[in-house]
Amino acid sequence: MPGWERAAWKMPPFVRHDPLTGGKTQVIYSDANPNVVVSEMKLAPDADIEPKDGMAGAGFVELKMTKLLSET
């Protein structure tokens, strides 16, 4: 997009939650390619950091967005 400054919008760190162990891992993705993990760091189980890392199918995302938008 014209006028959009990509450098001003860095990829934020995400937190991956393991539902089996309760562990949390901070994940840093590449700014150039979000499929590339640059680094991972274990966090304390009580760390309260957002945004959460995860994958979801198109149907889930559609339902989640519909719910979020209907609440506003």
PDB file of N, CA, C, O and CB in Angstrom:
ATOM      1  N   MET A   1       0.839  -1.173   0.000  1.00  0.00           N
ATOM      2  CA  MET A   1       0.000   0.000   0.000  1.00  0.00           C
ATOM      3  C   MET A   1       0.891   1.246   0.000  1.00  0.00           C
ATOM      4  O   MET A   1       1.872   1.312   0.740  1.00  0.00           O
ATOM      5  CB  MET A   1      -0.958  -0.007   1.218  1.00  0.00           C
ATOM      6  N   PRO A   2       0.558   2.191  -0.800  1.00  0.00           N
ATOM      7  CA  PRO A   2       1.337   3.428  -0.815  1.00  0.00           C
ATOM      8  C   PRO A   2       1.278   4.125   0.555  1.00  0.00           C
ATOM      9  O   PRO A   2       0.213   4.234   1.162  1.00  0.00           O
ATOM     10  CB  PRO A   2       0.818   4.376  -1.923  1.00  0.00           C
ATOM     11  N   GLY A   3       2.428   4.587   1.020  1.00  0.00           N
ATOM     12  CA  GLY A   3       2.487   5.310   2.287  1.00  0.00           C
ATOM     13  C   GLY A   3       2.568   4.432   3.523  1.00  0.00           C
ATOM     14  O   GLY A   3       2.735   4.943   4.631  1.00  0.00           O
ATOM     15  N   TRP A   4       2.452   3.109   3.354  1.00  0.00           N
ATOM     16  CA  TRP A   4       2.511   2.206   4.516  1.00  0.00           C
ATOM     17  C   TRP A   4       3.966   1.906   4.824  1.00  0.00           C
ATOM     18  O   TRP A   4       4.718   1.500   3.939  1.00  0.00           O
ATOM     19  CB  TRP A   4       1.718   0.881   4.254  1.00  0.00           C
ATOM     20  N   GLU A   5       4.366   2.102   6.064  1.00  0.00           N
ATOM     21  CA  GLU A   5       5.743   1.890   6.474  1.00  0.00           C
ATOM     22  C   GLU A   5       5.895   0.535   7.143  1.00  0.00           C
ATOM     23  O   GLU A   5       5.618   0.396   8.334  1.00  0.00           O
ATOM     24  CB  GLU A   5       6.201   3.002   7.412  1.00  0.00           C
ATOM     25  N   ARG A   6       6.329  -0.451   6.398  1.00  0.00           N
ATOM     26  CA  ARG A   6       6.480  -1.818   6.903  1.00  0.00           C
ATOM     27  C   ARG A   6       7.408  -1.871   8.107  1.00  0.00           C
ATOM     28  O   ARG A   6       7.152  -2.621   9.049  1.00  0.00           O
ATOM     29  CB  ARG A   6       7.008  -2.733   5.805  1.00  0.00           C
ATOM     30  N   ALA A   7       8.473  -1.092   8.092  1.00  0.00           N
ATOM     31  CA  ALA A   7       9.452  -1.112   9.188  1.00  0.00           C
ATOM     32  C   ALA A   7       8.842  -0.658  10.512  1.00  0.00           C
ATOM     33  O   ALA A   7       9.350  -1.007  11.577  1.00  0.00           O
ATOM     34  CB  ALA A   7      10.644  -0.224   8.843  1.00  0.00           C
ATOM     35  N   ALA A   8       7.768   0.108  10.457  1.00  0.00           N
ATOM     36  CA  ALA A   8       7.115   0.595  11.685  1.00  0.00           C
ATOM     37  C   ALA A   8       6.235  -0.482  12.322  1.00  0.00           C
ATOM     38  O   ALA A   8       5.776  -0.311  13.452  1.00  0.00           O
ATOM     39  CB  ALA A   8       6.267   1.842  11.377  1.00  0.00           C
ATOM     40  N   TRP A   9       5.996  -1.583  11.617  1.00  0.00           N
ATOM     41  CA  TRP A   9       5.104  -2.642  12.098  1.00  0.00           C
ATOM     42  C   TRP A   9       5.864  -3.959  12.196  1.00  0.00           C
ATOM     43  O   TRP A   9       5.690  -4.851  11.365  1.00  0.00           O
ATOM     44  CB  TRP A   9       3.878  -2.796  11.165  1.00  0.00           C
ATOM     45  N   LYS A  10       6.697  -4.071  13.208  1.00  0.00           N
ATOM     46  CA  LYS A  10       7.479  -5.293  13.434  1.00  0.00           C
ATOM     47  C   LYS A  10       6.562  -6.427  13.895  1.00  0.00           C
ATOM     48  O   LYS A  10       5.502  -6.192  14.475  1.00  0.00           O
ATOM     49  CB  LYS A  10       8.597  -5.042  14.483  1.00  0.00           C
ATOM     50  N   MET A  11       6.987  -7.643  13.628  1.00  0.00           N
ATOM     51  CA  MET A  11       6.258  -8.824  14.095  1.00  0.00           C
ATOM     52  C   MET A  11       6.392  -8.888  15.620  1.00  0.00           C
ATOM     53  O   MET A  11       7.511  -8.894  16.134  1.00  0.00           O
ATOM     54  CB  MET A  11       6.805 -10.145  13.416  1.00  0.00           C
ATOM     55  N   PRO A  12       5.277  -8.934  16.351  1.00  0.00           N
ATOM     56  CA  PRO A  12       5.385  -8.996  17.812  1.00  0.00           C
ATOM     57  C   PRO A  12       5.761 -10.400  18.281  1.00  0.00           C
ATOM     58  O   PRO A  12       5.574 -11.367  17.542  1.00  0.00           O
ATOM     59  CB  PRO A  12       4.067  -8.562  18.463  1.00  0.00           C
ATOM     60  N   PRO A  13       6.283 -10.521  19.490  1.00  0.00           N
ATOM     61  CA  PRO A  13       6.509 -11.858  20.042  1.00  0.00           C
ATOM     62  C   PRO A  13       5.164 -12.477  20.429  1.00  0.00           C
ATOM     63  O   PRO A  13       4.251 -11.777  20.867  1.00  0.00           O
ATOM     64  CB  PRO A  13       7.468 -11.800  21.277  1.00  0.00           C
ATOM     65  N   PHE A  14       5.057 -13.773  20.263  1.00  0.00           N
ATOM     66  CA  PHE A  14       3.837 -14.501  20.613  1.00  0.00           C
ATOM     67  C   PHE A  14       4.149 -15.501  21.723  1.00  0.00           C
ATOM     68  O   PHE A  14       5.311 -15.837  21.955  1.00  0.00           O
ATOM     69  CB  PHE A  14       3.241 -15.227  19.368  1.00  0.00           C
ATOM     70  N   VAL A  15       3.111 -15.972  22.402  1.00  0.00           N
ATOM     71  CA  VAL A  15       3.288 -16.966  23.458  1.00  0.00           C
ATOM     72  C   VAL A  15       2.506 -18.221  23.089  1.00  0.00           C
ATOM     73  O   VAL A  15       1.293 -18.180  22.883  1.00  0.00           O
ATOM     74  CB  VAL A  15       2.826 -16.408  24.838  1.00  0.00           C
ATOM     75  N   ARG A  16       3.223 -19.328  23.012  1.00  0.00           N
ATOM     76  CA  ARG A  16       2.626 -20.631  22.727  1.00  0.00           C
ATOM     77  C   ARG A  16       2.312 -21.307  24.058  1.00  0.00           C
ATOM     78  O   ARG A  16       3.183 -21.423  24.920  1.00  0.00           O
ATOM     79  CB  ARG A  16       3.579 -21.522  21.848  1.00  0.00           C
ATOM     80  N   HIS A  17       1.073 -21.750  24.223  1.00  0.00           N
ATOM     81  CA  HIS A  17       0.626 -22.419  25.447  1.00  0.00           C
ATOM     82  C   HIS A  17       0.505 -23.916  25.181  1.00  0.00           C
ATOM     83  O   HIS A  17      -0.150 -24.320  24.220  1.00  0.00           O
ATOM     84  CB  HIS A  17      -0.734 -21.833  25.942  1.00  0.00           C
ATOM     85  N   ASP A  18       1.118 -24.734  26.007  1.00  0.00           N
ATOM     86  CA  ASP A  18       1.024 -26.193  25.886  1.00  0.00           C
ATOM     87  C   ASP A  18      -0.060 -26.671  26.848  1.00  0.00           C
ATOM     88  O   ASP A  18       0.141 -26.643  28.062  1.00  0.00           O
ATOM     89  CB  ASP A  18       2.408 -26.891  26.193  1.00  0.00           C
ATOM     90  N   PRO A  19      -1.209 -27.110  26.325  1.00  0.00           N
ATOM     91  CA  PRO A  19      -2.306 -27.503  27.204  1.00  0.00           C
ATOM     92  C   PRO A  19      -2.019 -28.766  28.028  1.00  0.00           C
ATOM     93  O   PRO A  19      -2.650 -28.983  29.062  1.00  0.00           O
ATOM     94  CB  PRO A  19      -3.542 -27.717  26.385  1.00  0.00           C
ATOM     95  N   LEU A  20      -1.090 -29.584  27.584  1.00  0.00           N
ATOM     96  CA  LEU A  20      -0.785 -30.819  28.324  1.00  0.00           C
ATOM     97  C   LEU A  20       0.111 -30.575  29.525  1.00  0.00           C
ATOM     98  O   LEU A  20      -0.111 -31.140  30.595  1.00  0.00           O
ATOM     99  CB  LEU A  20      -0.127 -31.826  27.407  1.00  0.00           C
ATOM    100  N   THR A  21       1.130 -29.730  29.350  1.00  0.00           N
ATOM    101  CA  THR A  21       2.081 -29.496  30.435  1.00  0.00           C
ATOM    102  C   THR A  21       1.839 -28.190  31.178  1.00  0.00           C
ATOM    103  O   THR A  21       2.344 -28.000  32.285  1.00  0.00           O
ATOM    104  CB  THR A  21       3.477 -29.504  29.893  1.00  0.00           C
ATOM    105  N   GLY A  22       1.066 -27.284  30.572  1.00  0.00           N
ATOM    106  CA  GLY A  22       0.857 -25.973  31.170  1.00  0.00           C
ATOM    107  C   GLY A  22       2.016 -25.031  30.911  1.00  0.00           C
ATOM    108  O   GLY A  22       2.009 -23.896  31.388  1.00  0.00           O
ATOM    109  N   GLY A  23       3.014 -25.486  30.161  1.00  0.00           N
ATOM    110  CA  GLY A  23       4.178 -24.661  29.867  1.00  0.00           C
ATOM    111  C   GLY A  23       3.874 -23.572  28.857  1.00  0.00           C
ATOM    112  O   GLY A  23       2.921 -23.664  28.083  1.00  0.00           O
ATOM    113  N   LYS A  24       4.707 -22.534  28.882  1.00  0.00           N
ATOM    114  CA  LYS A  24       4.560 -21.425  27.955  1.00  0.00           C
ATOM    115  C   LYS A  24       5.910 -21.140  27.306  1.00  0.00           C
ATOM    116  O   LYS A  24       6.955 -21.195  27.955  1.00  0.00           O
ATOM    117  CB  LYS A  24       4.011 -20.163  28.676  1.00  0.00           C
ATOM    118  N   THR A  25       5.864 -20.835  26.015  1.00  0.00           N
ATOM    119  CA  THR A  25       7.067 -20.534  25.257  1.00  0.00           C
ATOM    120  C   THR A  25       6.846 -19.272  24.453  1.00  0.00           C
ATOM    121  O   THR A  25       5.859 -19.158  23.728  1.00  0.00           O
ATOM    122  CB  THR A  25       7.454 -21.706  24.337  1.00  0.00           C
ATOM    123  N   GLN A  26       7.764 -18.319  24.579  1.00  0.00           N
ATOM    124  CA  GLN A  26       7.699 -17.119  23.751  1.00  0.00           C
ATOM    125  C   GLN A  26       8.326 -17.452  22.404  1.00  0.00           C
ATOM    126  O   GLN A  26       9.420 -18.013  22.339  1.00  0.00           O
ATOM    127  CB  GLN A  26       8.426 -15.904  24.436  1.00  0.00           C
ATOM    128  N   VAL A  27       7.619 -17.101  21.326  1.00  0.00           N
ATOM    129  CA  VAL A  27       8.073 -17.412  19.971  1.00  0.00           C
ATOM    130  C   VAL A  27       8.244 -16.108  19.198  1.00  0.00           C
ATOM    131  O   VAL A  27       7.346 -15.266  19.165  1.00  0.00           O
ATOM    132  CB  VAL A  27       7.068 -18.362  19.245  1.00  0.00           C
ATOM    133  N   ILE A  28       9.415 -15.958  18.576  1.00  0.00           N
ATOM    134  CA  ILE A  28       9.698 -14.803  17.724  1.00  0.00           C
ATOM    135  C   ILE A  28       9.743 -15.292  16.286  1.00  0.00           C
ATOM    136  O   ILE A  28      10.512 -16.194  15.954  1.00  0.00           O
ATOM    137  CB  ILE A  28      11.045 -14.098  18.128  1.00  0.00           C
ATOM    138  N   TYR A  29       8.913 -14.692  15.427  1.00  0.00           N
ATOM    139  CA  TYR A  29       8.881 -15.043  14.013  1.00  0.00           C
ATOM    140  C   TYR A  29       9.631 -13.985  13.206  1.00  0.00           C
ATOM    141  O   TYR A  29       9.760 -12.838  13.634  1.00  0.00           O
ATOM    142  CB  TYR A  29       7.420 -15.181  13.513  1.00  0.00           C
ATOM    143  N   SER A  30      10.114 -14.379  12.051  1.00  0.00           N
ATOM    144  CA  SER A  30      10.823 -13.476  11.148  1.00  0.00           C
ATOM    145  C   SER A  30       9.879 -12.386  10.632  1.00  0.00           C
ATOM    146  O   SER A  30       8.730 -12.661  10.288  1.00  0.00           O
ATOM    147  CB  SER A  30      11.434 -14.264   9.966  1.00  0.00           C
ATOM    148  N   ASP A  31      10.375 -11.151  10.582  1.00  0.00           N
ATOM    149  CA  ASP A  31       9.589 -10.069   9.980  1.00  0.00           C
ATOM    150  C   ASP A  31       9.402 -10.295   8.483  1.00  0.00           C
ATOM    151  O   ASP A  31       8.368  -9.936   7.920  1.00  0.00           O
ATOM    152  CB  ASP A  31      10.267  -8.712  10.226  1.00  0.00           C
ATOM    153  N   ALA A  32      10.398 -10.887   7.846  1.00  0.00           N
ATOM    154  CA  ALA A  32      10.355 -11.084   6.399  1.00  0.00           C
ATOM    155  C   ALA A  32       9.521 -12.290   5.991  1.00  0.00           C
ATOM    156  O   ALA A  32       8.940 -12.300   4.906  1.00  0.00           O
ATOM    157  CB  ALA A  32      11.752 -11.238   5.863  1.00  0.00           C
ATOM    158  N   ASN A  33       9.454 -13.324   6.862  1.00  0.00           N
ATOM    159  CA  ASN A  33       8.725 -14.547   6.536  1.00  0.00           C
ATOM    160  C   ASN A  33       8.120 -15.117   7.817  1.00  0.00           C
ATOM    161  O   ASN A  33       8.838 -15.722   8.613  1.00  0.00           O
ATOM    162  CB  ASN A  33       9.659 -15.592   5.848  1.00  0.00           C
ATOM    163  N   PRO A  34       6.818 -14.938   8.032  1.00  0.00           N
ATOM    164  CA  PRO A  34       6.202 -15.388   9.277  1.00  0.00           C
ATOM    165  C   PRO A  34       6.152 -16.912   9.448  1.00  0.00           C
ATOM    166  O   PRO A  34       5.704 -17.399  10.487  1.00  0.00           O
ATOM    167  CB  PRO A  34       4.819 -14.846   9.358  1.00  0.00           C
ATOM    168  N   ASN A  35       6.601 -17.659   8.453  1.00  0.00           N
ATOM    169  CA  ASN A  35       6.703 -19.110   8.596  1.00  0.00           C
ATOM    170  C   ASN A  35       8.005 -19.526   9.268  1.00  0.00           C
ATOM    171  O   ASN A  35       8.180 -20.695   9.614  1.00  0.00           O
ATOM    172  CB  ASN A  35       6.590 -19.779   7.237  1.00  0.00           C
ATOM    173  N   VAL A  36       8.926 -18.572   9.457  1.00  0.00           N
ATOM    174  CA  VAL A  36      10.239 -18.865  10.008  1.00  0.00           C
ATOM    175  C   VAL A  36      10.299 -18.431  11.475  1.00  0.00           C
ATOM    176  O   VAL A  36      10.087 -17.262  11.799  1.00  0.00           O
ATOM    177  CB  VAL A  36      11.343 -18.164   9.185  1.00  0.00           C
ATOM    178  N   VAL A  37      10.593 -19.401  12.359  1.00  0.00           N
ATOM    179  CA  VAL A  37      10.770 -19.102  13.777  1.00  0.00           C
ATOM    180  C   VAL A  37      12.213 -18.663  13.982  1.00  0.00           C
ATOM    181  O   VAL A  37      13.143 -19.411  13.680  1.00  0.00           O
ATOM    182  CB  VAL A  37      10.417 -20.341  14.677  1.00  0.00           C
ATOM    183  N   VAL A  38      12.399 -17.454  14.494  1.00  0.00           N
ATOM    184  CA  VAL A  38      13.734 -16.911  14.737  1.00  0.00           C
ATOM    185  C   VAL A  38      14.271 -17.420  16.072  1.00  0.00           C
ATOM    186  O   VAL A  38      15.440 -17.792  16.177  1.00  0.00           O
ATOM    187  CB  VAL A  38      13.706 -15.366  14.719  1.00  0.00           C
ATOM    188  N   SER A  39      13.413 -17.435  17.089  1.00  0.00           N
ATOM    189  CA  SER A  39      13.843 -17.927  18.396  1.00  0.00           C
ATOM    190  C   SER A  39      12.647 -18.342  19.239  1.00  0.00           C
ATOM    191  O   SER A  39      11.516 -17.914  19.008  1.00  0.00           O
ATOM    192  CB  SER A  39      14.660 -16.861  19.129  1.00  0.00           C
ATOM    193  N   GLU A  40      12.930 -19.185  20.222  1.00  0.00           N
ATOM    194  CA  GLU A  40      11.942 -19.621  21.206  1.00  0.00           C
ATOM    195  C   GLU A  40      12.581 -19.538  22.581  1.00  0.00           C
ATOM    196  O   GLU A  40      13.766 -19.830  22.739  1.00  0.00           O
ATOM    197  CB  GLU A  40      11.433 -21.071  20.907  1.00  0.00           C
ATOM    198  N   MET A  41      11.790 -19.138  23.583  1.00  0.00           N
ATOM    199  CA  MET A  41      12.300 -19.020  24.939  1.00  0.00           C
ATOM    200  C   MET A  41      11.219 -19.491  25.913  1.00  0.00           C
ATOM    201  O   MET A  41      10.084 -19.016  25.872  1.00  0.00           O
ATOM    202  CB  MET A  41      12.735 -17.554  25.249  1.00  0.00           C
ATOM    203  N   LYS A  42      11.584 -20.429  26.786  1.00  0.00           N
ATOM    204  CA  LYS A  42      10.646 -20.913  27.800  1.00  0.00           C
ATOM    205  C   LYS A  42      10.318 -19.785  28.772  1.00  0.00           C
ATOM    206  O   LYS A  42      11.187 -18.997  29.143  1.00  0.00           O
ATOM    207  CB  LYS A  42      11.232 -22.135  28.559  1.00  0.00           C
ATOM    208  N   LEU A  43       9.059 -19.720  29.176  1.00  0.00           N
ATOM    209  CA  LEU A  43       8.598 -18.720  30.129  1.00  0.00           C
ATOM    210  C   LEU A  43       8.120 -19.398  31.401  1.00  0.00           C
ATOM    211  O   LEU A  43       7.850 -20.599  31.413  1.00  0.00           O
ATOM    212  CB  LEU A  43       7.477 -17.861  29.520  1.00  0.00           C
ATOM    213  N   ALA A  44       8.018 -18.631  32.458  1.00  0.00           N
ATOM    214  CA  ALA A  44       7.466 -19.136  33.710  1.00  0.00           C
ATOM    215  C   ALA A  44       5.997 -19.488  33.488  1.00  0.00           C
ATOM    216  O   ALA A  44       5.305 -18.794  32.743  1.00  0.00           O
ATOM    217  CB  ALA A  44       7.625 -18.090  34.862  1.00  0.00           C
ATOM    218  N   PRO A  45       5.507 -20.565  34.130  1.00  0.00           N
ATOM    219  CA  PRO A  45       4.112 -20.971  33.938  1.00  0.00           C
ATOM    220  C   PRO A  45       3.101 -19.879  34.294  1.00  0.00           C
ATOM    221  O   PRO A  45       1.993 -19.859  33.758  1.00  0.00           O
ATOM    222  CB  PRO A  45       3.829 -22.195  34.764  1.00  0.00           C
ATOM    223  N   ASP A  46       3.481 -18.969  35.201  1.00  0.00           N
ATOM    224  CA  ASP A  46       2.542 -17.919  35.597  1.00  0.00           C
ATOM    225  C   ASP A  46       2.692 -16.646  34.772  1.00  0.00           C
ATOM    226  O   ASP A  46       2.044 -15.643  35.074  1.00  0.00           O
ATOM    227  CB  ASP A  46       2.727 -17.594  37.056  1.00  0.00           C
ATOM    228  N   ALA A  47       3.534 -16.664  33.735  1.00  0.00           N
ATOM    229  CA  ALA A  47       3.714 -15.485  32.879  1.00  0.00           C
ATOM    230  C   ALA A  47       2.405 -15.181  32.163  1.00  0.00           C
ATOM    231  O   ALA A  47       1.780 -16.067  31.580  1.00  0.00           O
ATOM    232  CB  ALA A  47       4.864 -15.707  31.848  1.00  0.00           C
ATOM    233  N   ASP A  48       2.003 -13.925  32.215  1.00  0.00           N
ATOM    234  CA  ASP A  48       0.751 -13.504  31.585  1.00  0.00           C
ATOM    235  C   ASP A  48       1.082 -12.547  30.451  1.00  0.00           C
ATOM    236  O   ASP A  48       1.020 -11.328  30.613  1.00  0.00           O
ATOM    237  CB  ASP A  48      -0.212 -12.833  32.620  1.00  0.00           C
ATOM    238  N   ILE A  49       1.435 -13.116  29.298  1.00  0.00           N
ATOM    239  CA  ILE A  49       1.887 -12.323  28.156  1.00  0.00           C
ATOM    240  C   ILE A  49       0.981 -12.622  26.960  1.00  0.00           C
ATOM    241  O   ILE A  49       0.586 -13.767  26.739  1.00  0.00           O
ATOM    242  CB  ILE A  49       3.384 -12.629  27.815  1.00  0.00           C
ATOM    243  N   GLU A  50       0.670 -11.615  26.220  1.00  0.00           N
ATOM    244  CA  GLU A  50      -0.139 -11.747  25.012  1.00  0.00           C
ATOM    245  C   GLU A  50       0.666 -11.199  23.842  1.00  0.00           C
ATOM    246  O   GLU A  50       1.645 -10.493  24.085  1.00  0.00           O
ATOM    247  CB  GLU A  50      -1.510 -11.001  25.156  1.00  0.00           C
ATOM    248  N   PRO A  51       0.329 -11.468  22.626  1.00  0.00           N
ATOM    249  CA  PRO A  51      -0.752 -12.300  22.143  1.00  0.00           C
ATOM    250  C   PRO A  51      -0.372 -13.779  22.124  1.00  0.00           C
ATOM    251  O   PRO A  51       0.805 -14.139  22.114  1.00  0.00           O
ATOM    252  CB  PRO A  51      -1.163 -11.855  20.763  1.00  0.00           C
ATOM    253  N   LYS A  52      -1.394 -14.617  22.118  1.00  0.00           N
ATOM    254  CA  LYS A  52      -1.172 -16.056  22.097  1.00  0.00           C
ATOM    255  C   LYS A  52      -0.836 -16.514  20.679  1.00  0.00           C
ATOM    256  O   LYS A  52      -1.321 -15.960  19.693  1.00  0.00           O
ATOM    257  CB  LYS A  52      -2.412 -16.805  22.629  1.00  0.00           C
ATOM    258  N   ASP A  53       0.005 -17.535  20.611  1.00  0.00           N
ATOM    259  CA  ASP A  53       0.401 -18.137  19.346  1.00  0.00           C
ATOM    260  C   ASP A  53      -0.463 -19.359  19.111  1.00  0.00           C
ATOM    261  O   ASP A  53      -0.779 -20.083  20.056  1.00  0.00           O
ATOM    262  CB  ASP A  53       1.913 -18.509  19.339  1.00  0.00           C
ATOM    263  N   GLY A  54      -0.842 -19.598  17.891  1.00  0.00           N
ATOM    264  CA  GLY A  54      -1.623 -20.790  17.586  1.00  0.00           C
ATOM    265  C   GLY A  54      -2.080 -20.780  16.143  1.00  0.00           C
ATOM    266  O   GLY A  54      -1.895 -19.808  15.411  1.00  0.00           O
ATOM    267  N   MET A  55      -2.676 -21.882  15.762  1.00  0.00           N
ATOM    268  CA  MET A  55      -3.200 -22.010  14.413  1.00  0.00           C
ATOM    269  C   MET A  55      -4.665 -22.404  14.514  1.00  0.00           C
ATOM    270  O   MET A  55      -5.071 -23.116  15.433  1.00  0.00           O
ATOM    271  CB  MET A  55      -2.387 -23.051  13.580  1.00  0.00           C
ATOM    272  N   ALA A  56      -5.445 -21.932  13.558  1.00  0.00           N
ATOM    273  CA  ALA A  56      -6.869 -22.264  13.523  1.00  0.00           C
ATOM    274  C   ALA A  56      -7.319 -22.314  12.068  1.00  0.00           C
ATOM    275  O   ALA A  56      -6.780 -21.613  11.212  1.00  0.00           O
ATOM    276  CB  ALA A  56      -7.714 -21.228  14.337  1.00  0.00           C
ATOM    277  N   GLY A  57      -8.299 -23.138  11.809  1.00  0.00           N
ATOM    278  CA  GLY A  57      -8.849 -23.240  10.466  1.00  0.00           C
ATOM    279  C   GLY A  57      -9.754 -22.061  10.139  1.00  0.00           C
ATOM    280  O   GLY A  57     -10.127 -21.293  11.026  1.00  0.00           O
ATOM    281  N   ALA A  58     -10.102 -21.920   8.880  1.00  0.00           N
ATOM    282  CA  ALA A  58     -10.918 -20.796   8.418  1.00  0.00           C
ATOM    283  C   ALA A  58     -12.284 -20.765   9.095  1.00  0.00           C
ATOM    284  O   ALA A  58     -12.788 -19.689   9.415  1.00  0.00           O
ATOM    285  CB  ALA A  58     -11.095 -20.864   6.909  1.00  0.00           C
ATOM    286  N   GLY A  59     -12.887 -21.927   9.318  1.00  0.00           N
ATOM    287  CA  GLY A  59     -14.204 -21.983   9.966  1.00  0.00           C
ATOM    288  C   GLY A  59     -14.161 -21.453  11.383  1.00  0.00           C
ATOM    289  O   GLY A  59     -15.043 -20.701  11.796  1.00  0.00           O
ATOM    290  N   PHE A  60     -13.129 -21.845  12.140  1.00  0.00           N
ATOM    291  CA  PHE A  60     -12.976 -21.363  13.512  1.00  0.00           C
ATOM    292  C   PHE A  60     -12.785 -19.854  13.525  1.00  0.00           C
ATOM    293  O   PHE A  60     -13.401 -19.144  14.319  1.00  0.00           O
ATOM    294  CB  PHE A  60     -11.791 -22.056  14.204  1.00  0.00           C
ATOM    295  N   VAL A  61     -11.925 -19.376  12.638  1.00  0.00           N
ATOM    296  CA  VAL A  61     -11.641 -17.937  12.589  1.00  0.00           C
ATOM    297  C   VAL A  61     -12.916 -17.171  12.244  1.00  0.00           C
ATOM    298  O   VAL A  61     -13.182 -16.123  12.833  1.00  0.00           O
ATOM    299  CB  VAL A  61     -10.524 -17.626  11.552  1.00  0.00           C
ATOM    300  N   GLU A  62     -13.693 -17.670  11.316  1.00  0.00           N
ATOM    301  CA  GLU A  62     -14.948 -17.004  10.945  1.00  0.00           C
ATOM    302  C   GLU A  62     -15.895 -16.920  12.135  1.00  0.00           C
ATOM    303  O   GLU A  62     -16.485 -15.870  12.387  1.00  0.00           O
ATOM    304  CB  GLU A  62     -15.629 -17.746   9.785  1.00  0.00           C
ATOM    305  N   LEU A  63     -16.043 -18.019  12.867  1.00  0.00           N
ATOM    306  CA  LEU A  63     -16.929 -18.018  14.035  1.00  0.00           C
ATOM    307  C   LEU A  63     -16.415 -17.094  15.131  1.00  0.00           C
ATOM    308  O   LEU A  63     -17.192 -16.365  15.747  1.00  0.00           O
ATOM    309  CB  LEU A  63     -17.083 -19.432  14.583  1.00  0.00           C
ATOM    310  N   LYS A  64     -15.123 -17.122  15.372  1.00  0.00           N
ATOM    311  CA  LYS A  64     -14.520 -16.267  16.407  1.00  0.00           C
ATOM    312  C   LYS A  64     -14.693 -14.793  16.063  1.00  0.00           C
ATOM    313  O   LYS A  64     -15.072 -13.996  16.921  1.00  0.00           O
ATOM    314  CB  LYS A  64     -13.023 -16.595  16.576  1.00  0.00           C
ATOM    315  N   MET A  65     -14.417 -14.425  14.811  1.00  0.00           N
ATOM    316  CA  MET A  65     -14.565 -13.033  14.384  1.00  0.00           C
ATOM    317  C   MET A  65     -16.020 -12.584  14.452  1.00  0.00           C
ATOM    318  O   MET A  65     -16.299 -11.459  14.868  1.00  0.00           O
ATOM    319  CB  MET A  65     -14.029 -12.853  12.962  1.00  0.00           C
ATOM    320  N   THR A  66     -16.947 -13.443  14.053  1.00  0.00           N
ATOM    321  CA  THR A  66     -18.378 -13.110  14.132  1.00  0.00           C
ATOM    322  C   THR A  66     -18.773 -12.848  15.575  1.00  0.00           C
ATOM    323  O   THR A  66     -19.484 -11.883  15.858  1.00  0.00           O
ATOM    324  CB  THR A  66     -19.246 -14.248  13.538  1.00  0.00           C
ATOM    325  N   LYS A  67     -18.322 -13.690  16.486  1.00  0.00           N
ATOM    326  CA  LYS A  67     -18.632 -13.508  17.906  1.00  0.00           C
ATOM    327  C   LYS A  67     -18.042 -12.197  18.425  1.00  0.00           C
ATOM    328  O   LYS A  67     -18.736 -11.423  19.084  1.00  0.00           O
ATOM    329  CB  LYS A  67     -18.096 -14.697  18.731  1.00  0.00           C
ATOM    330  N   LEU A  68     -16.764 -11.942  18.131  1.00  0.00           N
ATOM    331  CA  LEU A  68     -16.111 -10.727  18.599  1.00  0.00           C
ATOM    332  C   LEU A  68     -16.785  -9.469  18.038  1.00  0.00           C
ATOM    333  O   LEU A  68     -16.973  -8.493  18.765  1.00  0.00           O
ATOM    334  CB  LEU A  68     -14.635 -10.746  18.213  1.00  0.00           C
ATOM    335  N   LEU A  69     -17.142  -9.485  16.778  1.00  0.00           N
ATOM    336  CA  LEU A  69     -17.768  -8.317  16.161  1.00  0.00           C
ATOM    337  C   LEU A  69     -19.191  -8.087  16.648  1.00  0.00           C
ATOM    338  O   LEU A  69     -19.653  -6.946  16.679  1.00  0.00           O
ATOM    339  CB  LEU A  69     -17.769  -8.468  14.663  1.00  0.00           C
ATOM    340  N   SER A  70     -19.892  -9.150  17.029  1.00  0.00           N
ATOM    341  CA  SER A  70     -21.255  -8.985  17.520  1.00  0.00           C
ATOM    342  C   SER A  70     -21.291  -8.431  18.946  1.00  0.00           C
ATOM    343  O   SER A  70     -22.322  -7.928  19.391  1.00  0.00           O
ATOM    344  CB  SER A  70     -21.990 -10.314  17.465  1.00  0.00           C
ATOM    345  N   GLU A  71     -20.166  -8.523  19.663  1.00  0.00           N
ATOM    346  CA  GLU A  71     -20.089  -8.029  21.035  1.00  0.00           C
ATOM    347  C   GLU A  71     -19.845  -6.520  21.085  1.00  0.00           C
ATOM    348  O   GLU A  71     -19.995  -5.903  22.140  1.00  0.00           O
ATOM    349  CB  GLU A  71     -18.986  -8.756  21.789  1.00  0.00           C
ATOM    350  N   THR A  72     -19.469  -5.920  19.946  1.00  0.00           N
ATOM    351  CA  THR A  72     -19.158  -4.486  19.958  1.00  0.00           C
ATOM    352  C   THR A  72     -20.362  -3.634  19.663  1.00  0.00           C
ATOM    353  O   THR A  72     -20.259  -2.408  19.638  1.00  0.00           O
ATOM    354  CB  THR A  72     -18.079  -4.175  18.964  1.00  0.00           C
TER     355      THR A  72
END
